[in-house]
Amino acid sequence: MAADGLTTIQSHFGPKDTMNRLEAEVKARGMTVFAHIDHAKGAALAGVPLRPNDLLIFGNPKVGTPLMQSAPTIGIDLPLKVLVWQDAEGSTWLSYNDPAWLARRHGLSPDAEATVKTLAGVLAAVTAAAAGSS
C-alpha cells in the first residue's frame, strides 16, 4: 500500500476480531473512543455492497489539544483514526495516518516533536496488538 502519509499493517485476525482487539487496546491504554463508523453497514443500508471497512476514532484530549493550539488545522486529522478493512483476497488490514506526516502537513513546530513521536508509538503499539503482531 503506497499512499502518502499512510501506514498499513496486516492483521492475523478477521475484520471483526481485529476491530474488537483494537478498541479493547485503545481503552486499556486510557484513551477515549469518540466514534466507531462501520462503512460497510452504512453501505448495506444504502443497498450497496462493501467489504468490511470499519473506522475507529479515538484519542486523549490532553495530548491532541496542545497540537491544535499550535496548528488549529490539525483538528481536521485529530482525533486519531484507524481503519480496519478487508481486501478482495480476504486479508484484513489496519491503516492510519502517520503522525510525522500530519505534523509536516500542518506545519507543526519542532516543539511538538516529542508529542508526535508519542502518537506514532501509540498508534504502532495499538495496531500491532490488534493485528496480533506484538
N, CA, C and O atoms as a GROMACS GRO file, in nm:
protein
  536
    1MET      N    1   0.084  -0.118   0.000
    1MET     CA    2   0.000   0.000   0.000
    1MET      C    3   0.089   0.124   0.000
    1MET      O    4   0.166   0.146   0.094
    2ALA      N    5   0.079   0.201  -0.101
    2ALA     CA    6   0.158   0.323  -0.108
    2ALA      C    7   0.064   0.442  -0.119
    2ALA      O    8   0.017   0.475  -0.228
    3ALA      N    9   0.038   0.505  -0.009
    3ALA     CA   10  -0.040   0.629  -0.006
    3ALA      C   11   0.036   0.724   0.084
    3ALA      O   12   0.078   0.686   0.193
    4ASP      N   13   0.053   0.846   0.039
    4ASP     CA   14   0.132   0.943   0.112
    4ASP      C   15   0.085   0.959   0.256
    4ASP      O   16  -0.030   0.995   0.280
    5GLY      N   17   0.173   0.932   0.350
    5GLY     CA   18   0.143   0.952   0.491
    5GLY      C   19   0.062   0.842   0.556
    5GLY      O   20   0.023   0.854   0.672
    6LEU      N   21   0.034   0.735   0.483
    6LEU     CA   22  -0.050   0.628   0.536
    6LEU      C   23   0.035   0.508   0.576
    6LEU      O   24   0.121   0.463   0.499
    7THR      N   25   0.010   0.457   0.695
    7THR     CA   26   0.076   0.335   0.742
    7THR      C   27  -0.028   0.224   0.741
    7THR      O   28  -0.138   0.241   0.792
    8THR      N   29   0.007   0.110   0.683
    8THR     CA   30  -0.085  -0.003   0.674
    8THR      C   31  -0.012  -0.130   0.717
    8THR      O   32   0.098  -0.159   0.672
    9ILE      N   33  -0.077  -0.206   0.807
    9ILE     CA   34  -0.022  -0.334   0.850
    9ILE      C   35  -0.128  -0.442   0.837
    9ILE      O   36  -0.248  -0.414   0.845
   10GLN      N   37  -0.084  -0.564   0.815
   10GLN     CA   38  -0.176  -0.676   0.801
   10GLN      C   39  -0.209  -0.736   0.937
   10GLN      O   40  -0.123  -0.746   1.025
   11SER      N   41  -0.334  -0.775   0.952
   11SER     CA   42  -0.379  -0.840   1.075
   11SER      C   43  -0.377  -0.991   1.058
   11SER      O   44  -0.393  -1.043   0.947
   12HIS      N   45  -0.357  -1.061   1.169
   12HIS     CA   46  -0.365  -1.206   1.173
   12HIS      C   47  -0.507  -1.253   1.205
   12HIS      O   48  -0.532  -1.373   1.219
   13PHE      N   49  -0.599  -1.159   1.216
   13PHE     CA   50  -0.737  -1.188   1.253
   13PHE      C   51  -0.832  -1.133   1.147
   13PHE      O   52  -0.792  -1.054   1.062
   14GLY      N   53  -0.957  -1.176   1.153
   14GLY     CA   54  -1.058  -1.121   1.064
   14GLY      C   55  -1.094  -0.979   1.105
   14GLY      O   56  -1.052  -0.931   1.210
   15PRO      N   57  -1.172  -0.910   1.021
   15PRO     CA   58  -1.205  -0.770   1.048
   15PRO      C   59  -1.274  -0.746   1.183
   15PRO      O   60  -1.237  -0.654   1.256
   16LYS      N   61  -1.373  -0.828   1.216
   16LYS     CA   62  -1.448  -0.806   1.342
   16LYS      C   63  -1.356  -0.826   1.463
   16LYS      O   64  -1.355  -0.743   1.554
   17ASP      N   65  -1.281  -0.935   1.464
   17ASP     CA   66  -1.190  -0.960   1.576
   17ASP      C   67  -1.082  -0.852   1.583
   17ASP      O   68  -1.045  -0.809   1.692
   18THR      N   69  -1.033  -0.808   1.468
   18THR     CA   70  -0.931  -0.703   1.467
   18THR      C   71  -0.986  -0.576   1.528
   18THR      O   72  -0.919  -0.513   1.611
   19MET      N   73  -1.106  -0.536   1.489
   19MET     CA   74  -1.166  -0.414   1.544
   19MET      C   75  -1.191  -0.429   1.693
   19MET      O   76  -1.166  -0.336   1.770
   20ASN      N   77  -1.241  -0.544   1.736
   20ASN     CA   78  -1.264  -0.566   1.879
   20ASN      C   79  -1.133  -0.555   1.958
   20ASN      O   80  -1.129  -0.496   2.065
   21ARG      N   81  -1.028  -0.613   1.904
   21ARG     CA   82  -0.897  -0.608   1.969
   21ARG      C   83  -0.844  -0.464   1.972
   21ARG      O   84  -0.788  -0.421   2.072
   22LEU      N   85  -0.863  -0.392   1.862
   22LEU     CA   86  -0.818  -0.253   1.856
   22LEU      C   87  -0.890  -0.167   1.960
   22LEU      O   88  -0.827  -0.093   2.035
   23GLU      N   89  -1.021  -0.178   1.964
   23GLU     CA   90  -1.098  -0.099   2.059
   23GLU      C   91  -1.061  -0.133   2.203
   23GLU      O   92  -1.049  -0.043   2.286
   24ALA      N   93  -1.042  -0.260   2.233
   24ALA     CA   94  -1.002  -0.301   2.367
   24ALA      C   95  -0.865  -0.245   2.403
   24ALA      O   96  -0.844  -0.200   2.515
   25GLU      N   97  -0.773  -0.247   2.308
   25GLU     CA   98  -0.637  -0.196   2.333
   25GLU      C   99  -0.639  -0.045   2.356
   25GLU      O  100  -0.570   0.006   2.445
   26VAL      N  101  -0.717   0.026   2.278
   26VAL     CA  102  -0.730   0.172   2.294
   26VAL      C  103  -0.783   0.204   2.433
   26VAL      O  104  -0.729   0.290   2.503
   27LYS      N  105  -0.889   0.135   2.473
   27LYS     CA  106  -0.949   0.160   2.605
   27LYS      C  107  -0.855   0.119   2.718
   27LYS      O  108  -0.849   0.186   2.821
   28ALA      N  109  -0.781   0.010   2.700
   28ALA     CA  110  -0.687  -0.036   2.803
   28ALA      C  111  -0.576   0.066   2.826
   28ALA      O  112  -0.518   0.072   2.934
   29ARG      N  113  -0.548   0.146   2.725
   29ARG     CA  114  -0.444   0.250   2.737
   29ARG      C  115  -0.502   0.383   2.787
   29ARG      O  116  -0.432   0.484   2.789
   30GLY      N  117  -0.627   0.382   2.826
   30GLY     CA  118  -0.688   0.500   2.886
   30GLY      C  119  -0.733   0.606   2.788
   30GLY      O  120  -0.761   0.720   2.827
   31MET      N  121  -0.741   0.571   2.661
   31MET     CA  122  -0.787   0.668   2.562
   31MET      C  123  -0.938   0.660   2.547
   31MET      O  124  -1.001   0.560   2.584
   32THR      N  125  -0.996   0.765   2.494
   32THR     CA  126  -1.139   0.775   2.474
   32THR      C  127  -1.173   0.734   2.331
   32THR      O  128  -1.108   0.778   2.236
   33VAL      N  129  -1.274   0.649   2.316
   33VAL     CA  130  -1.328   0.618   2.184
   33VAL      C  131  -1.438   0.721   2.158
   33VAL      O  132  -1.539   0.726   2.228
   34PHE      N  133  -1.416   0.804   2.056
   34PHE     CA  134  -1.512   0.910   2.023
   34PHE      C  135  -1.618   0.862   1.925
   34PHE      O  136  -1.733   0.905   1.932
   35ALA      N  137  -1.579   0.773   1.833
   35ALA     CA  138  -1.676   0.725   1.734
   35ALA      C  139  -1.626   0.595   1.672
   35ALA      O  140  -1.506   0.566   1.667
   36HIS      N  141  -1.723   0.518   1.627
   36HIS     CA  142  -1.697   0.393   1.556
   36HIS      C  143  -1.788   0.398   1.434
   36HIS      O  144  -1.910   0.396   1.448
   37ILE      N  145  -1.728   0.403   1.316
   37ILE     CA  146  -1.806   0.418   1.193
   37ILE      C  147  -1.789   0.292   1.109
   37ILE      O  148  -1.680   0.264   1.058
   38ASP      N  149  -1.896   0.218   1.095
   38ASP     CA  150  -1.895   0.095   1.015
   38ASP      C  151  -1.942   0.132   0.874
   38ASP      O  152  -2.062   0.136   0.847
   39HIS      N  153  -1.846   0.158   0.785
   39HIS     CA  154  -1.878   0.199   0.649
   39HIS      C  155  -1.955   0.090   0.574
   39HIS      O  156  -2.045   0.121   0.495
   40ALA      N  157  -1.921  -0.036   0.598
   40ALA     CA  158  -1.989  -0.146   0.530
   40ALA      C  159  -2.136  -0.153   0.571
   40ALA      O  160  -2.223  -0.181   0.488
   41LYS      N  161  -2.163  -0.127   0.698
   41LYS     CA  162  -2.301  -0.127   0.746
   41LYS      C  163  -2.379  -0.014   0.679
   41LYS      O  164  -2.493  -0.033   0.636
   42GLY      N  165  -2.318   0.103   0.671
   42GLY     CA  166  -2.382   0.216   0.604
   42GLY      C  167  -2.407   0.186   0.457
   42GLY      O  168  -2.513   0.221   0.404
   43ALA      N  169  -2.311   0.123   0.392
   43ALA     CA  170  -2.327   0.086   0.251
   43ALA      C  171  -2.442  -0.012   0.235
   43ALA      O  172  -2.522   0.000   0.143
   44ALA      N  173  -2.450  -0.110   0.325
   44ALA     CA  174  -2.557  -0.210   0.318
   44ALA      C  175  -2.694  -0.144   0.334
   44ALA      O  176  -2.789  -0.181   0.265
   45LEU      N  177  -2.704  -0.046   0.422
   45LEU     CA  178  -2.830   0.026   0.439
   45LEU      C  179  -2.871   0.101   0.313
   45LEU      O  180  -2.989   0.124   0.288
   46ALA      N  181  -2.770   0.138   0.233
   46ALA     CA  182  -2.796   0.207   0.106
   46ALA      C  183  -2.811   0.108  -0.009
   46ALA      O  184  -2.832   0.149  -0.123
   47GLY      N  185  -2.801  -0.023   0.022
   47GLY     CA  186  -2.814  -0.124  -0.081
   47GLY      C  187  -2.691  -0.141  -0.168
   47GLY      O  188  -2.700  -0.190  -0.281
   48VAL      N  189  -2.575  -0.099  -0.116
   48VAL     CA  190  -2.451  -0.106  -0.191
   48VAL      C  191  -2.355  -0.201  -0.119
   48VAL      O  192  -2.331  -0.184   0.001
   49PRO      N  193  -2.300  -0.300  -0.189
   49PRO     CA  194  -2.207  -0.391  -0.122
   49PRO      C  195  -2.072  -0.325  -0.094
   49PRO      O  196  -2.022  -0.246  -0.174
   50LEU      N  197  -2.015  -0.359   0.020
   50LEU     CA  198  -1.882  -0.311   0.057
   50LEU      C  199  -1.821  -0.413   0.152
   50LEU      O  200  -1.883  -0.453   0.251
   51ARG      N  201  -1.698  -0.455   0.122
   51ARG     CA  202  -1.628  -0.545   0.214
   51ARG      C  203  -1.612  -0.474   0.348
   51ARG      O  204  -1.626  -0.352   0.355
   52PRO      N  205  -1.583  -0.548   0.455
   52PRO     CA  206  -1.565  -0.485   0.585
   52PRO      C  207  -1.471  -0.364   0.577
   52PRO      O  208  -1.361  -0.371   0.521
   53ASN      N  209  -1.517  -0.253   0.634
   53ASN     CA  210  -1.446  -0.125   0.628
   53ASN      C  211  -1.495  -0.045   0.747
   53ASN      O  212  -1.602   0.016   0.742
   54ASP      N  213  -1.417  -0.045   0.856
   54ASP     CA  214  -1.463   0.000   0.986
   54ASP      C  215  -1.362   0.098   1.045
   54ASP      O  216  -1.244   0.066   1.056
   55LEU      N  217  -1.408   0.215   1.084
   55LEU     CA  218  -1.320   0.321   1.132
   55LEU      C  219  -1.341   0.345   1.281
   55LEU      O  220  -1.454   0.361   1.327
   56LEU      N  221  -1.230   0.348   1.356
   56LEU     CA  222  -1.235   0.381   1.498
   56LEU      C  223  -1.166   0.516   1.517
   56LEU      O  224  -1.053   0.536   1.473
   57ILE      N  225  -1.236   0.609   1.583
   57ILE     CA  226  -1.183   0.743   1.610
   57ILE      C  227  -1.165   0.754   1.760
   57ILE      O  228  -1.259   0.733   1.837
   58PHE      N  229  -1.042   0.787   1.803
   58PHE     CA  230  -1.010   0.782   1.945
   58PHE      C  231  -0.895   0.878   1.975
   58PHE      O  232  -0.828   0.929   1.885
   59GLY      N  233  -0.874   0.901   2.103
   59GLY     CA  234  -0.761   0.985   2.142
   59GLY      C  235  -0.766   1.025   2.287
   59GLY      O  236  -0.843   0.972   2.368
   60ASN      N  237  -0.681   1.122   2.317
   60ASN     CA  238  -0.670   1.177   2.451
   60ASN      C  239  -0.660   1.329   2.436
   60ASN      O  240  -0.558   1.379   2.388
   61PRO      N  241  -0.764   1.404   2.476
   61PRO     CA  242  -0.761   1.548   2.458
   61PRO      C  243  -0.640   1.618   2.522
   61PRO      O  244  -0.599   1.724   2.475
   62LYS      N  245  -0.583   1.559   2.627
   62LYS     CA  246  -0.465   1.620   2.689
   62LYS      C  247  -0.346   1.617   2.594
   62LYS      O  248  -0.255   1.700   2.605
   63VAL      N  249  -0.345   1.521   2.502
   63VAL     CA  250  -0.235   1.509   2.406
   63VAL      C  251  -0.266   1.588   2.278
   63VAL      O  252  -0.180   1.660   2.227
   64GLY      N  253  -0.388   1.573   2.227
   64GLY     CA  254  -0.422   1.637   2.100
   64GLY      C  255  -0.447   1.785   2.107
   64GLY      O  256  -0.415   1.857   2.012
   65THR      N  257  -0.502   1.834   2.217
   65THR     CA  258  -0.536   1.976   2.226
   65THR      C  259  -0.415   2.068   2.210
   65THR      O  260  -0.425   2.167   2.138
   66PRO      N  261  -0.301   2.040   2.274
   66PRO     CA  262  -0.185   2.127   2.252
   66PRO      C  263  -0.141   2.134   2.104
   66PRO      O  264  -0.092   2.237   2.058
   67LEU      N  265  -0.160   2.023   2.031
   67LEU     CA  266  -0.126   2.025   1.889
   67LEU      C  267  -0.221   2.119   1.814
   67LEU      O  268  -0.178   2.192   1.725
   68MET      N  269  -0.349   2.116   1.851
   68MET     CA  270  -0.446   2.206   1.787
   68MET      C  271  -0.425   2.351   1.828
   68MET      O  272  -0.455   2.442   1.752
   69GLN      N  273  -0.373   2.374   1.950
   69GLN     CA  274  -0.339   2.509   1.990
   69GLN      C  275  -0.224   2.563   1.905
   69GLN      O  276  -0.220   2.682   1.873
   70SER      N  277  -0.133   2.474   1.869
   70SER     CA  278  -0.017   2.512   1.789
   70SER      C  279  -0.055   2.531   1.642
   70SER      O  280  -0.009   2.626   1.578
   71ALA      N  281  -0.137   2.441   1.589
   71ALA     CA  282  -0.179   2.446   1.448
   71ALA      C  283  -0.325   2.403   1.442
   71ALA      O  284  -0.353   2.283   1.431
   72PRO      N  285  -0.419   2.497   1.448
   72PRO     CA  286  -0.561   2.463   1.452
   72PRO      C  287  -0.607   2.370   1.341
   72PRO      O  288  -0.701   2.292   1.360
   73THR      N  289  -0.544   2.375   1.224
   73THR     CA  290  -0.588   2.292   1.112
   73THR      C  291  -0.568   2.143   1.137
   73THR      O  292  -0.630   2.061   1.069
   74ILE      N  293  -0.482   2.106   1.232
   74ILE     CA  294  -0.462   1.962   1.259
   74ILE      C  295  -0.590   1.900   1.316
   74ILE      O  296  -0.603   1.778   1.321
   75GLY      N  297  -0.683   1.985   1.359
   75GLY     CA  298  -0.812   1.936   1.407
   75GLY      C  299  -0.889   1.858   1.301
   75GLY      O  300  -0.978   1.780   1.335
   76ILE      N  301  -0.857   1.878   1.173
   76ILE     CA  302  -0.921   1.800   1.067
   76ILE      C  303  -0.873   1.655   1.071
   76ILE      O  304  -0.943   1.565   1.023
   77ASP      N  305  -0.755   1.632   1.127
   77ASP     CA  306  -0.695   1.498   1.132
   77ASP      C  307  -0.695   1.437   1.272
   77ASP      O  308  -0.655   1.322   1.288
   78LEU      N  309  -0.738   1.512   1.370
   78LEU     CA  310  -0.748   1.461   1.507
   78LEU      C  311  -0.896   1.459   1.544
   78LEU      O  312  -0.971   1.542   1.494
   79PRO      N  313  -0.938   1.370   1.630
   79PRO     CA  314  -0.864   1.267   1.699
   79PRO      C  315  -0.804   1.165   1.601
   79PRO      O  316  -0.828   1.170   1.480
   80LEU      N  317  -0.726   1.075   1.659
   80LEU     CA  318  -0.662   0.970   1.580
   80LEU      C  319  -0.768   0.878   1.520
   80LEU      O  320  -0.878   0.863   1.573
   81LYS      N  321  -0.732   0.817   1.407
   81LYS     CA  322  -0.823   0.726   1.338
   81LYS      C  323  -0.747   0.603   1.292
   81LYS      O  324  -0.633   0.613   1.246
   82VAL      N  325  -0.809   0.488   1.305
   82VAL     CA  326  -0.756   0.365   1.248
   82VAL      C  327  -0.869   0.298   1.171
   82VAL      O  328  -0.979   0.279   1.223
   83LEU      N  329  -0.840   0.263   1.047
   83LEU     CA  330  -0.935   0.195   0.962
   83LEU      C  331  -0.901   0.046   0.957
   83LEU      O  332  -0.787   0.009   0.928
   84VAL      N  333  -0.998  -0.037   0.984
   84VAL     CA  334  -0.984  -0.183   0.970
   84VAL      C  335  -1.062  -0.220   0.846
   84VAL      O  336  -1.182  -0.192   0.836
   85TRP      N  337  -0.994  -0.284   0.751
   85TRP     CA  338  -1.060  -0.314   0.624
   85TRP      C  339  -1.013  -0.448   0.569
   85TRP      O  340  -0.909  -0.502   0.608
   86GLN      N  341  -1.094  -0.499   0.478
   86GLN     CA  342  -1.064  -0.629   0.418
   86GLN      C  343  -1.047  -0.612   0.267
   86GLN      O  344  -1.127  -0.545   0.202
   87ASP      N  345  -0.941  -0.674   0.213
   87ASP     CA  346  -0.916  -0.664   0.069
   87ASP      C  347  -0.993  -0.773  -0.007
   87ASP      O  348  -1.060  -0.856   0.054
   88ALA      N  349  -0.981  -0.771  -0.138
   88ALA     CA  350  -1.055  -0.864  -0.224
   88ALA      C  351  -1.015  -1.010  -0.201
   88ALA      O  352  -1.094  -1.100  -0.230
   89GLU      N  353  -0.894  -1.033  -0.149
   89GLU     CA  354  -0.849  -1.169  -0.122
   89GLU      C  355  -0.890  -1.218   0.017
   89GLU      O  356  -0.863  -1.332   0.053
   90GLY      N  357  -0.953  -1.132   0.095
   90GLY     CA  358  -0.998  -1.171   0.229
   90GLY      C  359  -0.901  -1.139   0.341
   90GLY      O  360  -0.927  -1.172   0.456
   91SER      N  361  -0.789  -1.074   0.309
   91SER     CA  362  -0.695  -1.034   0.414
   91SER      C  363  -0.747  -0.910   0.485
   91SER      O  364  -0.814  -0.826   0.426
   92THR      N  365  -0.714  -0.901   0.612
   92THR     CA  366  -0.756  -0.787   0.694
   92THR      C  367  -0.636  -0.696   0.719
   92THR      O  368  -0.524  -0.742   0.743
   93TRP      N  369  -0.661  -0.566   0.712
   93TRP     CA  370  -0.556  -0.464   0.724
   93TRP      C  371  -0.600  -0.355   0.821
   93TRP      O  372  -0.719  -0.332   0.841
   94LEU      N  373  -0.500  -0.288   0.880
   94LEU     CA  374  -0.525  -0.169   0.960
   94LEU      C  375  -0.445  -0.055   0.896
   94LEU      O  376  -0.328  -0.072   0.864
   95SER      N  377  -0.508   0.058   0.879
   95SER     CA  378  -0.442   0.175   0.820
   95SER      C  379  -0.464   0.297   0.908
   95SER      O  380  -0.570   0.315   0.967
   96TYR      N  381  -0.359   0.381   0.914
   96TYR     CA  382  -0.370   0.505   0.991
   96TYR      C  383  -0.274   0.609   0.935
   96TYR      O  384  -0.176   0.577   0.867
   97ASN      N  385  -0.304   0.735   0.964
   97ASN     CA  386  -0.217   0.845   0.921
   97ASN      C  387  -0.093   0.850   1.010
   97ASN      O  388  -0.103   0.845   1.132
   98ASP      N  389   0.022   0.860   0.947
   98ASP     CA  390   0.149   0.872   1.020
   98ASP      C  391   0.155   1.009   1.088
   98ASP      O  392   0.146   1.111   1.019
   99PRO      N  393   0.170   1.014   1.220
   99PRO     CA  394   0.174   1.142   1.289
   99PRO      C  395   0.284   1.237   1.239
   99PRO      O  396   0.263   1.359   1.239
  100ALA      N  397   0.397   1.185   1.197
  100ALA     CA  398   0.503   1.272   1.143
  100ALA      C  399   0.456   1.339   1.014
  100ALA      O  400   0.485   1.456   0.990
  101TRP      N  401   0.383   1.264   0.932
  101TRP     CA  402   0.327   1.320   0.810
  101TRP      C  403   0.225   1.428   0.843
  101TRP      O  404   0.222   1.534   0.780
  102LEU      N  405   0.141   1.402   0.945
  102LEU     CA  406   0.043   1.502   0.988
  102LEU      C  407   0.113   1.628   1.037
  102LEU      O  408   0.068   1.739   1.008
  103ALA      N  409   0.221   1.612   1.111
  103ALA     CA  410   0.295   1.727   1.162
  103ALA      C  411   0.348   1.812   1.047
  103ALA      O  412   0.339   1.935   1.051
  104ARG      N  413   0.401   1.747   0.944
  104ARG     CA  414   0.450   1.822   0.827
  104ARG      C  415   0.334   1.886   0.752
  104ARG      O  416   0.343   2.001   0.708
  105ARG      N  417   0.227   1.812   0.738
  105ARG     CA  418   0.109   1.862   0.665
  105ARG      C  419   0.057   1.991   0.726
  105ARG      O  420   0.016   2.082   0.654
  106HIS      N  421   0.059   1.998   0.858
  106HIS     CA  422   0.002   2.114   0.927
  106HIS      C  423   0.107   2.212   0.978
  106HIS      O  424   0.074   2.310   1.046
  107GLY      N  425   0.232   2.188   0.946
  107GLY     CA  426   0.338   2.281   0.982
  107GLY      C  427   0.360   2.295   1.131
  107GLY      O  428   0.385   2.405   1.180
  108LEU      N  429   0.350   2.184   1.205
  108LEU     CA  430   0.375   2.191   1.349
  108LEU      C  431   0.520   2.230   1.375
  108LEU      O  432   0.610   2.192   1.301
  109SER      N  433   0.539   2.305   1.480
  109SER     CA  434   0.673   2.349   1.516
  109SER      C  435   0.754   2.233   1.574
  109SER      O  436   0.697   2.132   1.617
  110PRO      N  437   0.885   2.247   1.575
  110PRO     CA  438   0.969   2.142   1.635
  110PRO      C  439   0.935   2.115   1.782
  110PRO      O  440   0.967   2.008   1.834
  111ASP      N  441   0.871   2.210   1.848
  111ASP     CA  442   0.830   2.189   1.988
  111ASP      C  443   0.734   2.072   2.003
  111ASP      O  444   0.723   2.014   2.111
  112ALA      N  445   0.664   2.038   1.896
  112ALA     CA  446   0.565   1.930   1.901
  112ALA      C  447   0.627   1.794   1.874
  112ALA      O  448   0.557   1.693   1.880
  113GLU      N  449   0.755   1.788   1.845
  113GLU     CA  450   0.820   1.664   1.803
  113GLU      C  451   0.801   1.550   1.904
  113GLU      O  452   0.774   1.436   1.865
  114ALA      N  453   0.815   1.578   2.032
  114ALA     CA  454   0.802   1.472   2.133
  114ALA      C  455   0.660   1.417   2.134
  114ALA      O  456   0.641   1.296   2.145
  115THR      N  457   0.560   1.504   2.122
  115THR     CA  458   0.420   1.459   2.119
  115THR      C  459   0.394   1.377   1.995
  115THR      O  460   0.325   1.274   2.001
  116VAL      N  461   0.447   1.420   1.882
  116VAL     CA  462   0.429   1.348   1.756
  116VAL      C  463   0.490   1.209   1.766
  116VAL      O  464   0.431   1.111   1.719
  117LYS      N  465   0.608   1.199   1.826
  117LYS     CA  466   0.672   1.068   1.843
  117LYS      C  467   0.590   0.979   1.937
  117LYS      O  468   0.579   0.858   1.915
  118THR      N  469   0.532   1.038   2.039
  118THR     CA  470   0.446   0.963   2.131
  118THR      C  471   0.326   0.908   2.057
  118THR      O  472   0.290   0.792   2.073
  119LEU      N  473   0.262   0.994   1.976
  119LEU     CA  474   0.146   0.948   1.899
  119LEU      C  475   0.184   0.835   1.804
  119LEU      O  476   0.110   0.738   1.790
  120ALA      N  477   0.298   0.848   1.739
  120ALA     CA  478   0.344   0.744   1.647
  120ALA      C  479   0.364   0.612   1.722
  120ALA      O  480   0.327   0.506   1.673
  121GLY      N  481   0.424   0.620   1.839
  121GLY     CA  482   0.446   0.500   1.918
  121GLY      C  483   0.317   0.435   1.964
  121GLY      O  484   0.303   0.313   1.961
  122VAL      N  485   0.221   0.517   2.005
  122VAL     CA  486   0.092   0.465   2.049
  122VAL      C  487   0.019   0.397   1.933
  122VAL      O  488  -0.033   0.287   1.948
  123LEU      N  489   0.017   0.463   1.818
  123LEU     CA  490  -0.051   0.404   1.702
  123LEU      C  491   0.014   0.273   1.660
  123LEU      O  492  -0.055   0.176   1.629
  124ALA      N  493   0.147   0.270   1.659
  124ALA     CA  494   0.217   0.147   1.623
  124ALA      C  495   0.185   0.036   1.723
  124ALA      O  496   0.164  -0.079   1.684
  125ALA      N  497   0.180   0.070   1.852
  125ALA     CA  498   0.156  -0.030   1.955
  125ALA      C  499   0.012  -0.083   1.951
  125ALA      O  500  -0.009  -0.204   1.958
  126VAL      N  501  -0.086   0.006   1.940
  126VAL     CA  502  -0.226  -0.041   1.943
  126VAL      C  503  -0.261  -0.119   1.816
  126VAL      O  504  -0.338  -0.215   1.822
  127THR      N  505  -0.205  -0.079   1.702
  127THR     CA  506  -0.234  -0.154   1.580
  127THR      C  507  -0.162  -0.288   1.579
  127THR      O  508  -0.217  -0.388   1.531
  128ALA      N  509  -0.040  -0.292   1.629
  128ALA     CA  510   0.032  -0.421   1.637
  128ALA      C  511  -0.041  -0.517   1.730
  128ALA      O  512  -0.053  -0.636   1.700
  129ALA      N  513  -0.090  -0.466   1.842
  129ALA     CA  514  -0.164  -0.552   1.935
  129ALA      C  515  -0.294  -0.601   1.871
  129ALA      O  516  -0.330  -0.718   1.884
  130ALA      N  517  -0.363  -0.513   1.802
  130ALA     CA  518  -0.488  -0.552   1.736
  130ALA      C  519  -0.465  -0.655   1.626
  130ALA      O  520  -0.547  -0.744   1.605
  131ALA      N  521  -0.352  -0.642   1.557
  131ALA     CA  522  -0.320  -0.730   1.445
  131ALA      C  523  -0.259  -0.862   1.490
  131ALA      O  524  -0.247  -0.956   1.411
  132GLY      N  525  -0.220  -0.869   1.617
  132GLY     CA  526  -0.154  -0.989   1.667
  132GLY      C  527  -0.009  -0.994   1.630
  132GLY      O  528   0.050  -1.102   1.620
  133SER      N  529   0.050  -0.877   1.609
  133SER     CA  530   0.191  -0.867   1.568
  133SER      C  531   0.285  -0.843   1.684
  133SER      O  532   0.406  -0.847   1.667
  134SER      N  533   0.230  -0.817   1.803
  134SER     CA  534   0.317  -0.783   1.915
  134SER      C  535   0.320  -0.893   2.019
  134SER      O  536   0.388  -0.880   2.120
   0.00000   0.00000   0.00000
